Structure formats: structure tokens, C-alpha cells
Amino acid sequence: MKKTLIGILSISIFALAFANTSPDSSELISQQCKLSAETVAMLKGLQYGNSSIRKDVGGLIKTNLQAPENRERAQKAMNRMVDDQSRDISTLEHKYCS
């Protein structure tokens, strides 16, 4: 449980750093996708349930992206990542962040 909390905390700090850039810049959207892939892979490795992953990562997306259409796109990509059998960060990034 400590590892989970430390992981989520460090990811949240990373996300907040990007939240201070210009609203929904293409770099922010790209970083959000990579952050989602990293978080999804980490939580899958910790054997979180899909609903918990969706809730936790969805909260990060909501916090970081301001435009509703960007949130929706990020949410759809994250849902596909969760449903994907892969637990590898680079595989998830390659499939859903390009």
C-alpha cells in the first residue's frame, strides 16, 4: 500500500508541474497521455481493479486538462489503455499516445 501511495503521489507532483504550463497546449496533452500510460501500467502492476484505475487516472486527467474535448479524448485513450492487456508503459504510449 505504501508503494501505491508513493507512486500516486510522485505522479501527481509530476502532473501538477505540467498543469502550470499554458492551458491544454499540445505538449501538455502529450505529457498527459504519457502520464496516463505510466500510471495505468503501474496500477495494473499493483493489481488494481479496472474501476479504481479509471477513477484515479480520470482524476488526473480532469485536474490537468481544461478543455472538455481534450478531457474526453484523454479519457477515451485512458479507457483503451485500461482495457488493453499490456502492462508495459512504452507499449501503451506507442499504441495510444501517437
DRENDO-1510 file (C-alpha; in Angstrom, 1 decimal, always signed):
<recs>
REC; n; res; u; v; w
REC; 1; MET; +0.0; +0.0; +0.0 .
REC; 2; LYS; +2.9; +2.4; +0.8 .
REC; 3; LYS; +4.3; +1.8; -2.7 .
REC; 4; THR; +1.0; +2.7; -4.2 .
REC; 5; LEU; +0.7; +5.9; -2.3 .
REC; 6; ILE; +4.2; +6.9; -3.1 .
REC; 7; GLY; +3.7; +6.1; -6.8 .
REC; 8; ILE; +0.5; +8.1; -7.0 .
REC; 9; LEU; +2.0; +11.0; -5.0 .
REC; 10; SER; +5.0; +11.2; -7.3 .
REC; 11; ILE; +2.8; +11.0; -10.4 .
REC; 12; SER; +0.5; +13.7; -9.0 .
REC; 13; ILE; +3.5; +16.0; -8.4 .
REC; 14; PHE; +4.6; +15.4; -12.0 .
REC; 15; ALA; +1.1; +16.2; -13.2 .
REC; 16; LEU; +0.9; +19.4; -11.3 .
REC; 17; ALA; +4.2; +20.6; -12.8 .
REC; 18; PHE; +2.6; +20.3; -16.2 .
REC; 19; ALA; -0.7; +21.9; -15.1 .
REC; 20; ASN; +1.2; +25.1; -14.7 .
REC; 21; THR; +2.0; +25.4; -18.4 .
REC; 22; SER; -0.3; +27.1; -20.8 .
REC; 23; PRO; -3.8; +25.6; -20.8 .
REC; 24; ASP; -4.1; +22.5; -22.9 .
REC; 25; SER; -1.0; +23.1; -25.0 .
REC; 26; SER; -0.1; +20.2; -27.4 .
REC; 27; GLU; +2.8; +19.4; -25.1 .
REC; 28; LEU; +0.5; +19.2; -22.1 .
REC; 29; ILE; -1.8; +16.9; -23.9 .
REC; 30; SER; +1.1; +14.7; -25.0 .
REC; 31; GLN; +2.5; +14.7; -21.4 .
REC; 32; GLN; -0.9; +13.8; -20.0 .
REC; 33; CYS; -1.1; +10.8; -22.3 .
REC; 34; LYS; +2.3; +9.6; -21.3 .
REC; 35; LEU; +1.4; +10.2; -17.6 .
REC; 36; SER; -1.8; +8.2; -18.1 .
REC; 37; ALA; +0.2; +5.3; -19.7 .
REC; 38; GLU; +2.7; +5.3; -16.9 .
REC; 39; THR; +0.0; +5.4; -14.2 .
REC; 40; VAL; -2.2; +2.7; -15.8 .
REC; 41; ALA; +0.9; +0.4; -16.2 .
REC; 42; MET; +1.9; +1.0; -12.6 .
REC; 43; LEU; -1.5; +0.4; -11.2 .
REC; 44; LYS; -2.0; -2.7; -13.3 .
REC; 45; GLY; +1.3; -4.0; -11.9 .
REC; 46; LEU; -0.1; -3.4; -8.4 .
REC; 47; GLN; -3.2; -5.4; -9.4 .
REC; 48; TYR; -5.6; -2.5; -9.0 .
REC; 49; GLY; -9.1; -3.2; -10.4 .
REC; 50; ASN; -10.0; -1.5; -13.7 .
REC; 51; SER; -12.6; +0.7; -12.0 .
REC; 52; SER; -10.1; +2.0; -9.5 .
REC; 53; ILE; -7.6; +2.7; -12.3 .
REC; 54; ARG; -10.2; +4.6; -14.3 .
REC; 55; LYS; -11.2; +6.6; -11.2 .
REC; 56; ASP; -7.6; +7.5; -10.2 .
REC; 57; VAL; -6.3; +8.3; -13.7 .
REC; 58; GLY; -9.6; +10.1; -14.6 .
REC; 59; GLY; -9.0; +12.4; -11.7 .
REC; 60; LEU; -5.5; +13.3; -13.0 .
REC; 61; ILE; -7.0; +14.0; -16.5 .
REC; 62; LYS; -9.7; +16.2; -15.0 .
REC; 63; THR; -7.2; +18.1; -13.0 .
REC; 64; ASN; -4.7; +18.7; -15.8 .
REC; 65; LEU; -6.8; +19.3; -18.9 .
REC; 66; GLN; -9.2; +22.2; -19.1 .
REC; 67; ALA; -10.9; +21.9; -22.5 .
REC; 68; PRO; -13.8; +19.4; -22.4 .
REC; 69; GLU; -12.9; +18.0; -25.8 .
REC; 70; ASN; -9.3; +17.3; -24.7 .
REC; 71; ARG; -10.5; +15.7; -21.4 .
REC; 72; GLU; -12.8; +13.5; -23.4 .
REC; 73; ARG; -10.1; +12.4; -25.8 .
REC; 74; ALA; -7.7; +11.7; -22.9 .
REC; 75; GLN; -10.4; +9.8; -21.1 .
REC; 76; LYS; -11.1; +7.6; -24.2 .
REC; 77; ALA; -7.3; +6.9; -24.6 .
REC; 78; MET; -7.0; +6.0; -20.9 .
REC; 79; ASN; -10.0; +3.7; -21.1 .
REC; 80; ARG; -8.4; +1.9; -24.0 .
REC; 81; MET; -5.2; +1.6; -22.0 .
REC; 82; VAL; -7.0; +0.1; -19.1 .
REC; 83; ASP; -8.8; -2.5; -21.4 .
REC; 84; ASP; -5.5; -3.4; -23.1 .
REC; 85; GLN; -3.8; -6.5; -21.8 .
REC; 86; SER; -0.4; -4.8; -21.9 .
REC; 87; ARG; +1.3; -3.7; -18.7 .
REC; 88; ASP; +4.3; -2.1; -20.4 .
REC; 89; ILE; +4.5; +1.7; -20.4 .
REC; 90; SER; +6.2; +2.0; -23.8 .
REC; 91; THR; +3.7; -0.3; -25.4 .
REC; 92; LEU; +0.8; +1.7; -24.0 .
REC; 93; GLU; +2.4; +5.0; -25.1 .
REC; 94; HIS; +3.1; +3.7; -28.6 .
REC; 95; LYS; -0.5; +2.4; -29.1 .
REC; 96; TYR; -2.4; +5.3; -27.6 .
REC; 97; CYS; -0.3; +8.4; -27.4 .
REC; 98; SER; +0.8; +8.8; -31.1 .
</recs>
